[in-house]
Amino acid sequence: MSSLIGIRLPLTTLYANQWRPQSHILTSDLPEPWRSWLLDRGSLTQRLMRRYPGGFEVQLIRQRWARPTPSERHCLDIGQREMANIREVLLMGDGVPRVFARSVLPHSTLIGANRCLLHLKNKPLGAFLFGNPAMERGEIEIAPLPVSQLNAHLPHRYDEQIGWGRRSLFYLGHRPLSVCEVFLPSLFE
């Protein structure tokens, strides 16, 4: 297996099919300091709250109904025409964006008690997921990503920096939703 360190990325989008299952990546191929964040299967919300006590917040960028990207549809195993509620947020620590997160909630997942996910606004999705005893988490997928593709959502402009992201399927009552988290370089400043 070739190492991911030093990989040169074409200008791709966050949504391209470049995700690799954690089981297909050598832990040593993941650079520090990203490694522990990428591999942690616990609540990212809780971890950020511990790191930024009193300074953690969720900033909603947008939430809308749309068709997921081909990569997201494949990950969720849903049809081309199925709509999803797509939510993009910045996870802030001490007033600085530390993580960009995108969740894709298929229409078929948002039934019954799960409908409350449509009304999170600036509340963390992780608190709901990890507080739900019926929640199951699938395998983590990992990808190096050009952070500049997120510049439109960030107060600080990135040029050629690479961030690392992880994507997971979560299941609520056996119904899937996808969560993608991109750890920004500012997390390590």
GUBAZA-270784 format. One record per residue: y, z, x of N, C-alpha, C, O, CB in turn; residue in three letters. Coordinates in steps of 0.2 Angstrom, whole numbers, padded with zeros to 4 digits, always signed. Atoms other than C-alpha are relative to their C-alpha. Glycine has a CB too. Example, Ala and Ser with C-alpha at 12.3 -4.5 7.8 and 13.67 -1.06 7.14 Angstrom:
residues 2
-0006+0000+0004-0022+0039+0062+0006+0000+0004+0005+0003+0009+0000+0006-0005Ala -0006-0001-0004-0005+0036+0068+0005+0003-0004+0011+0004-0001+0002-0007+0002Ser 
end
This chain:
residues 189
-0006+0000+0004+0000+0000+0000+0006+0000+0004+0007+0004+0009+0000+0006-0005Met -0006+0000-0004+0017-0004+0007+0005+0005-0002+0005+0007-0008+0003-0007-0001Ser -0005-0006+0001+0030+0009+0009+0006-0002-0004+0008-0008-0004+0002+0003+0007Ser -0006+0001+0004+0045+0010-0003+0006+0001+0004+0012-0001+0002+0000+0004-0007Leu -0006-0002-0004+0056+0017+0010+0003-0007+0004-0001-0011+0006-0001+0005+0005Ile -0004+0005-0004+0069+0004+0017-0001-0007-0005+0001-0012-0002-0003-0001+0006Gly +0000+0006+0004+0065-0008+0002+0006-0003-0002+0011+0001-0003-0004+0002-0006Ile -0006+0003+0002+0078-0021-0001+0000-0002-0007-0005-0006-0009+0002-0006+0005Arg +0001+0002+0007+0081-0023-0020+0005-0006-0001+0011-0006+0001+0002+0006-0004Leu -0005+0005+0003+0088-0038-0028+0004+0003-0005+0003+0009-0008-0004-0006-0003Pro -0004-0003+0006+0102-0035-0041-0004-0001-0006-0004-0006-0009+0007-0003+0000Leu +0004+0000+0006+0090-0031-0055+0003+0005-0005+0008+0008-0003-0007+0002+0001Thr -0002-0005+0004+0093-0021-0070-0004+0006-0001-0010+0006+0001+0002-0003-0007Thr +0004-0006+0002+0087-0004-0075-0006-0001-0004-0010+0003-0004+0005+0006-0003Leu +0005+0002+0005+0077-0012-0088-0005-0005+0002-0010-0006-0002+0003-0002-0006Tyr +0005+0005-0003+0067-0024-0077-0007+0004+0000-0007+0010+0001+0002-0003+0006Ala +0007-0003-0001+0048-0022-0075-0001+0002+0007-0006-0001+0010-0005-0005-0003Asn +0001-0002-0007+0049-0014-0058-0003+0007+0001-0004+0010+0006+0006+0000+0004Gln +0002-0007+0000+0042+0003-0063-0007+0000+0002-0011-0004+0001+0000+0003-0007Trp +0007-0001-0003+0026+0009-0054-0002+0007-0002+0001+0012-0001+0000-0001+0008Arg +0003-0007+0002+0015+0023-0060+0000+0004+0006-0002+0002+0012-0007-0001-0003Pro +0000-0005-0005+0016+0039-0050-0006+0000+0004-0007+0001+0010+0002+0007-0003Gln +0006-0001-0004-0002+0038-0046-0001-0006+0005-0006-0006+0009-0006-0001-0006Ser +0001+0006-0005+0000+0021-0037+0005+0001+0006+0006-0004+0010+0002-0006-0004His -0005-0001-0006+0014+0028-0025-0002+0006+0004-0004+0012+0001+0007+0001-0003Ile +0001-0006-0005+0011+0039-0010+0006+0005+0000+0012+0002+0000-0001-0002+0007Leu -0005-0005+0000+0021+0055-0011+0005-0001+0006+0011+0000+0005-0003+0007-0001Thr -0004+0001-0006+0027+0052+0006+0004-0006+0000+0009-0007+0004-0005+0000+0007Ser -0004+0006+0001+0034+0035+0001+0007+0002-0004+0011-0002-0004-0003-0005-0003Asp -0006-0001+0004+0047+0044-0010+0005+0004+0005+0002+0010+0008-0002+0005-0006Leu -0004-0003-0004+0062+0049+0000+0003+0007-0002+0003+0008-0008+0006-0004+0002Pro -0004-0006+0002+0069+0067+0001+0007-0002-0001+0010-0007+0003-0001+0005+0005Glu +0002-0006+0004+0078+0074-0008-0002-0002-0007-0003+0002-0011+0006+0004-0001Pro +0002+0003+0007+0073+0063-0023-0007+0003-0002-0009+0004-0008+0000-0007+0000Trp +0007-0001+0001+0054+0067-0021-0001+0006-0005-0005+0005-0010-0003+0002+0006Arg +0002-0005+0005+0054+0084-0030+0003-0001-0007+0000+0001-0012+0003+0007+0003Ser -0003+0002+0006+0065+0078-0044-0004-0005-0004-0005-0004-0010+0007-0002+0001Trp +0004+0005+0003+0055+0063-0047-0007+0002-0003-0010+0000-0008-0001-0006+0005Leu +0007-0002+0001+0038+0072-0047+0000+0006-0005-0006+0008-0007-0003+0001+0006Leu +0000-0006+0005+0043+0087-0058-0002-0002-0007+0002-0006-0010+0007+0004+0001Asp +0002+0001+0006+0034+0087-0074+0003+0005-0005+0002+0004-0011-0007+0000-0001Arg -0003-0005+0005+0044+0101-0082+0007-0003-0003+0008-0009-0002+0002+0006+0004Gly -0006+0002+0003+0060+0100-0091+0006-0001+0005+0008+0004+0008+0002+0006-0005Ser -0005+0001-0004+0074+0092-0082+0007+0003-0002+0011+0006+0002+0002-0008+0000Leu -0006-0004+0003+0087+0100-0094+0000+0007+0003+0005+0010+0006-0001+0000-0007Thr +0001-0007-0003+0080+0117-0088+0002+0001+0007+0005+0005+0010-0007+0003-0002Gln -0001+0000-0007+0081+0113-0070+0007-0001+0002+0010+0002+0006-0004-0006+0003Arg -0007+0001-0001+0099+0106-0071+0004+0006-0002+0009+0008+0001+0002-0006-0004Leu -0003-0006+0003+0104+0122-0081-0001+0005+0006+0004+0009+0007-0003+0002-0006Met +0001-0005-0005+0097+0133-0067+0004-0002+0006+0007+0002+0010-0007+0000+0002Arg -0004+0002-0006+0106+0122-0053+0007+0001-0002+0011+0002+0003-0002-0007+0001Arg -0007+0000+0001+0122+0122-0062+0001+0005-0006+0003+0003-0012+0003-0007-0003Tyr -0001-0006+0005+0123+0139-0072+0007+0000-0003+0012+0000+0001-0002+0007+0003Pro -0006+0000+0004+0137+0138-0085+0004-0007+0001+0009-0008-0002+0004+0005+0003Gly -0003+0006-0001+0141+0120-0079-0004-0006-0002-0002-0012+0000+0002-0001+0008Gly +0004+0006+0002+0128+0109-0087+0002-0002-0007+0004+0002-0011-0008+0002+0000Phe -0001+0002+0006+0132+0098-0101-0002-0007-0001-0004-0011+0004+0008+0000-0002Glu +0002+0006+0002+0127+0082-0110+0006-0004-0002+0009-0002-0007-0006+0000-0005Val -0006+0004+0002+0140+0068-0111-0003-0007-0003-0006-0011+0000+0005-0002+0005Gln +0002+0006+0003+0135+0055-0124+0004-0006+0001+0010-0006+0001+0000+0001-0008Leu -0004+0006-0001+0139+0037-0119-0001-0004-0006+0005-0006-0008-0004-0004+0006Ile +0000+0004+0006+0132+0028-0134-0007+0001-0003-0012+0003+0001+0001-0007+0001Arg +0006+0000+0004+0118+0029-0147+0000-0005-0006+0005-0005-0010-0001+0007-0003Gln -0001+0005+0005+0114+0014-0158-0007-0003-0001-0012-0001+0003+0004-0006+0003Arg +0006+0004+0002+0100+0004-0166+0000-0006+0003+0005-0010+0003-0001-0001-0008Trp +0001+0006-0003+0094-0010-0156-0007-0002+0002-0012+0002+0001+0004+0000+0007Ala +0007+0002-0002+0079-0020-0150-0001+0003+0008+0003+0001+0012-0002-0007+0000Arg +0002-0002-0007+0071-0012-0134-0001-0006+0005-0002-0012+0002-0006+0005+0001Pro +0001+0006-0005+0070-0023-0118-0007-0001+0000-0011+0003-0002+0003+0002+0007Thr +0007+0002+0000+0054-0032-0115-0004+0006+0004-0010+0008+0002-0001-0006+0004Pro +0004-0006-0004+0049-0018-0101-0001+0006-0005-0006+0009-0005+0004+0001+0006Ser +0000-0006+0004+0053-0004-0114-0005-0001-0006-0009+0003-0007+0007+0001-0003Glu +0005+0002+0006+0043-0013-0128-0007+0000+0003-0012+0003+0000+0001-0007-0003Arg +0007+0000-0003+0028-0015-0116-0002+0007+0001-0008+0009+0000+0000-0004+0007His +0002-0007-0001+0029+0003-0111-0002+0004-0006-0006+0008-0006+0006+0004+0004Cys +0001-0003+0007+0030+0009-0129-0006-0003-0004-0008+0000-0009+0006+0000-0004Leu +0005+0004+0004+0017-0004-0135+0002-0001-0007-0001+0001-0012-0007+0004+0000Asp -0003+0001+0007+0028-0009-0149+0001-0008+0000+0002-0011+0005+0006+0004-0002Ile -0001+0007+0001+0031-0026-0156+0007-0003+0001+0012+0002+0002-0001-0002-0007Gly -0006+0003-0002+0045-0038-0152+0006+0001-0005+0012+0002-0003+0000-0007+0002Gln -0005-0001+0005+0054-0035-0168+0002+0007-0002+0006+0008-0006-0002-0004-0006Arg -0001-0006+0002+0053-0017-0169+0007+0003+0002+0008+0002+0008-0006+0005+0002Glu -0007-0003-0002+0070-0008-0169-0001+0007+0003-0006+0010+0001+0005+0000-0006Met +0000-0007-0003+0073+0008-0159+0007+0003+0000+0012-0001+0000-0003+0000+0007Ala -0007-0004-0001+0087+0021-0158+0000+0001+0007-0004+0004+0010+0000+0006-0004Asn -0001+0000-0008+0093+0019-0140+0006+0005+0001+0012+0004-0001+0001-0007+0003Ile -0005-0005-0002+0103+0034-0133+0001+0000+0007-0004+0001+0011-0002+0007-0003Arg -0002+0000-0008+0112+0034-0116+0005+0006+0001+0010+0006-0003+0003-0007+0002Glu -0004-0006-0001+0119+0050-0109+0001+0001+0007-0003-0002+0011-0003+0006-0003Val -0001-0003-0007+0126+0057-0093-0002+0007+0000+0001+0011-0004+0007-0001+0003Leu +0001-0007-0001+0119+0074-0088+0004+0002+0005+0004+0000+0011-0008+0001+0002Leu -0005-0002-0004+0133+0083-0080-0001+0007+0003-0004+0011+0000+0007+0000-0004Met +0001-0007-0003+0133+0097-0068+0007+0001+0004+0009-0002+0008-0005+0000+0006Gly -0007-0002-0002+0150+0106-0064+0005-0006-0001+0009-0007+0004+0000+0002+0007Asp -0004+0005+0002+0159+0091-0072-0001-0007+0003+0003-0011+0003+0007+0002+0001Gly +0002+0006-0004+0151+0078-0061-0006-0003-0003-0011+0000-0004-0001+0001+0007Val +0006+0003+0003+0138+0065-0068-0005+0001+0006-0004-0001+0011+0001-0008-0001Pro +0006-0001-0005+0121+0069-0059-0006-0004-0002-0009-0006+0002-0002+0008+0000Arg +0006+0004+0002+0109+0060-0070+0002-0005-0006+0006-0002-0010-0006+0004-0002Val -0001+0005+0006+0110+0044-0081-0007+0000-0004-0012+0000+0000+0002-0007+0002Phe +0006+0000+0004+0097+0045-0095+0000-0005-0006+0005-0005-0009-0002+0007-0003Ala +0001+0005+0006+0091+0032-0108-0006+0002-0003-0012+0002+0000+0001-0007+0003Arg +0006-0002+0004+0079+0037-0122+0000-0006-0005+0005-0008-0008+0001+0007-0003Ser +0002+0005+0005+0071+0024-0133-0005+0003-0005-0010+0004-0004-0003-0007+0003Val +0004-0004+0006+0065+0031-0150-0002-0006-0005+0003-0007-0009+0004+0006-0003Leu +0001+0005+0005+0056+0018-0160+0000+0002-0007+0000+0008-0008-0008-0003+0001Pro -0001-0002+0007+0059+0017-0178-0006+0004-0003-0006+0009-0007+0001-0006-0005His +0006-0003+0003+0041+0022-0182-0001+0007+0003-0005+0010+0000-0006-0005+0003Ser +0000-0007-0003+0043+0038-0171+0004+0004-0004+0003+0010-0005+0001+0000+0007Thr -0005-0004+0003+0058+0044-0181-0002+0001-0008+0002-0001-0012+0007-0004+0000Leu +0002-0002+0007+0049+0050-0197-0001+0008+0000-0002+0011+0005-0006-0004-0002Ile +0001-0008+0001+0048+0068-0204+0005+0004+0004+0010+0002+0005-0007+0002+0002Gly -0004-0004-0004+0054+0081-0192+0003-0003+0006+0008-0001+0008-0004+0006+0002Ala -0003+0003-0005+0057+0069-0179+0007-0004-0001+0011-0006+0003-0005-0006+0003Asn -0006+0003+0001+0072+0062-0188+0006+0003+0002+0012+0001+0003+0001-0001-0008Arg -0006-0004-0002+0083+0076-0182+0002-0003+0007+0008-0001+0009-0002+0007+0001Cys -0002+0003-0006+0083+0066-0165+0005-0005-0001+0009-0006+0004-0006-0003+0003Leu -0005+0005+0001+0095+0054-0173+0007+0004+0000+0012+0001+0001-0001-0003-0006Leu -0006-0003+0000+0108+0068-0173+0001+0005+0006+0005+0010+0005+0000+0004-0007His +0000-0004-0006+0107+0076-0156+0008+0000+0003+0010+0006+0005-0004-0002+0006Leu -0007+0001-0002+0125+0070-0151+0000+0002+0008-0003-0001+0012+0005+0004-0004Lys -0001-0002-0007+0129+0080-0135-0005+0006+0002-0004+0010+0006+0007+0003+0002Asn +0006-0005-0001+0113+0091-0136-0005-0003+0004-0006-0009+0003-0003+0003-0007Lys +0005+0003-0004+0100+0089-0123-0007-0002-0004-0010+0002-0007-0002+0004+0006Pro +0007+0002+0003+0084+0079-0129-0005+0004+0003-0010+0006+0000-0001-0008+0002Leu +0005-0004-0003+0074+0089-0116-0001+0006-0003-0007+0009-0004+0002+0001+0007Gly +0001-0006+0003+0077+0105-0125-0004-0001-0006-0008+0004-0008+0007+0003-0002Ala +0004+0001+0006+0070+0098-0141-0007-0002+0002-0012+0001-0001+0003-0006-0004Phe +0007+0002-0002+0055+0090-0132-0004+0005+0003-0010+0007+0000+0000-0006+0005Leu +0004-0005-0004+0050+0104-0121-0001+0007-0005-0004+0011-0003+0003+0002+0006Phe +0000-0005+0005+0053+0116-0136-0005-0001-0005-0006+0003-0010+0007+0002-0003Gly +0004+0002+0005+0041+0107-0147-0007+0001+0002-0010-0003+0007+0001-0008-0002Asn +0007-0001-0002+0023+0113-0146-0005-0006-0001-0010-0006+0002-0003+0006-0004Pro +0004+0006+0001+0016+0096-0152+0002-0005+0005-0001-0011+0005+0002-0003-0007Ala -0001+0005-0005+0024+0087-0137-0005-0001+0005-0008+0004+0008+0007+0002+0003Met +0005+0002-0005+0013+0078-0125+0004-0005+0005+0008-0009+0002-0006-0003-0002Glu -0004+0005-0005+0020+0069-0109-0005-0004+0003-0011-0002+0006+0004+0004+0005Arg +0004+0005-0003+0012+0053-0102+0002+0000+0008+0005+0004+0010+0001-0007-0003Gly -0001+0001-0007+0012+0047-0084+0007-0001+0002+0010-0005-0002-0005-0005+0003Glu -0007+0002-0003+0028+0046-0074+0000-0006+0004-0005-0007+0008+0003+0006+0004Ile -0001+0006-0004+0033+0029-0068+0007+0001+0004+0011+0004+0002+0001-0006-0005Glu -0005-0001-0005+0045+0028-0053+0003-0007+0002-0001-0012+0003-0002+0004+0006Ile -0003+0006-0003+0057+0015-0047+0007+0001+0004+0010+0005+0002+0002-0006-0005Ala -0006+0000-0003+0071+0013-0034+0005-0005-0004+0003-0010-0006+0000-0002+0008Pro -0005+0004+0004+0087+0007-0043+0007-0001+0003+0009+0004+0006+0000+0003-0007Leu -0007+0000-0002+0104+0000-0038+0004+0004-0005+0005+0002-0010+0002-0007+0001Pro -0004-0004+0004+0116+0013-0044+0006-0003-0003+0009-0002-0008+0002+0007+0004Val -0006+0004+0003+0130+0000-0046-0001-0002-0007+0004-0004-0010+0001-0005+0005Ser +0001+0003+0007+0122-0006-0062+0002+0005-0005+0003+0003-0011-0007-0002-0001Gln -0002-0005+0005+0128+0010-0070+0008+0002+0001+0010+0006-0003-0004+0007+0001Leu -0007-0001-0001+0146+0009-0064+0004+0000-0006+0009+0004-0006+0003-0005+0005Asn -0004+0000+0006+0153+0005-0081+0000+0007-0003+0004+0008-0007-0003-0005-0005Ala +0001-0007+0003+0147+0023-0086+0003+0005+0004+0002+0011+0002-0007+0001-0003His -0001-0005-0005+0153+0032-0071+0007+0000+0002+0010-0005+0003-0005+0000+0006Leu -0007-0001-0002+0170+0039-0065+0000-0002+0007+0006-0004+0010+0003+0007-0001Pro +0000+0001-0007+0165+0036-0047-0004-0007+0001-0010-0007-0002-0004+0006+0004His +0004+0007+0000+0160+0018-0042-0004+0000+0006-0003+0003+0012+0006-0005+0002Arg +0005+0000-0005+0145+0015-0032-0001-0008+0002+0000-0012-0002-0007+0002-0002Tyr +0001+0007-0002+0142-0001-0021-0007-0001+0001-0010-0004-0003+0004+0000+0007Asp +0007+0002-0001+0125-0003-0013-0005+0006+0001-0010+0005+0003+0000-0004+0007Glu +0004-0005+0000+0118+0014-0015-0006-0001-0004-0006-0004-0009+0004+0007-0002Gln +0006+0000+0004+0100+0016-0021-0001+0007-0003+0000+0012+0001-0006-0002+0004Ile +0002-0006+0004+0096+0029-0034-0007+0000-0001-0010-0006-0001+0004+0002-0006Gly +0007+0001+0002+0079+0033-0039-0001+0003-0008+0002+0007-0010-0005+0005+0004Trp +0001-0002+0007+0073+0034-0057-0007+0001-0002-0012-0001+0002+0002-0006-0005Gly +0007-0001+0003+0058+0040-0067+0000-0002-0007+0005-0001-0011-0003+0007+0001Arg +0001+0002+0007+0052+0034-0084-0007+0003-0002-0012+0003+0001+0000-0007-0001Arg +0006-0003+0003+0040+0044-0095-0001-0002-0007+0004-0003-0011+0000+0007+0001Ser +0001+0000+0007+0032+0042-0112-0001+0007-0002-0005+0011+0001-0006-0005-0002Leu +0001-0006+0003+0033+0057-0123-0003-0001-0007-0002-0006-0010+0006+0005+0000Phe +0003+0001+0007+0023+0059-0139+0001+0006-0004+0000+0012-0002-0008-0001+0001Tyr -0001-0005+0005+0028+0069-0154-0005-0002-0006-0003-0006-0009+0008+0000-0002Leu +0004+0001+0005+0014+0070-0166-0004-0007+0001-0005-0011-0004+0003+0000-0007Gly +0003+0007-0002+0006+0055-0157+0004-0006+0000+0002-0011+0000-0007-0001-0003His -0004+0005+0000+0021+0045-0159+0005+0000+0006+0007+0005+0008+0005+0001-0007Arg -0003+0001-0007+0029+0038-0143+0008-0001+0000+0011-0003-0005-0003-0006+0004Pro -0007+0002-0002+0047+0038-0136+0000+0000+0007-0004+0004+0011+0005+0006-0003Leu +0000+0001-0007+0052+0033-0119+0007+0004+0002+0012+0003-0001+0001-0007+0002Ser -0006-0003-0003+0064+0043-0108+0000-0002+0008-0004-0002+0011+0000+0008+0000Val -0001+0003-0007+0071+0035-0092+0006+0005+0003+0011+0005+0000+0002-0007+0000Cys -0005-0004-0003+0081+0046-0080+0002-0002+0007-0003-0003+0011-0002+0008+0001Glu -0002+0002-0006+0091+0040-0065+0004+0005+0004+0009+0007+0001+0004-0007+0000Val -0003-0006-0004+0095+0053-0052+0006-0003+0005+0004-0007+0009-0005+0004+0004Phe -0005+0002-0004+0112+0049-0045+0001+0003+0007-0001+0009+0007+0007+0000-0004Leu -0001-0004-0006+0117+0052-0027+0004+0006+0000+0003+0010+0004+0004-0005+0005Pro -0004-0006+0001+0130+0065-0033-0004+0006-0001-0002+0011+0000+0005-0001-0006Ser +0004-0006+0001+0115+0076-0037-0001+0004+0006-0003+0010+0006-0007-0002-0003Leu +0001-0003-0006+0113+0079-0019+0006+0002+0004+0005+0003+0010-0005-0005+0004Phe -0006-0002-0003+0131+0082-0014+0001+0007+0000+0006+0010+0003+0006-0004-0003Glu 
end
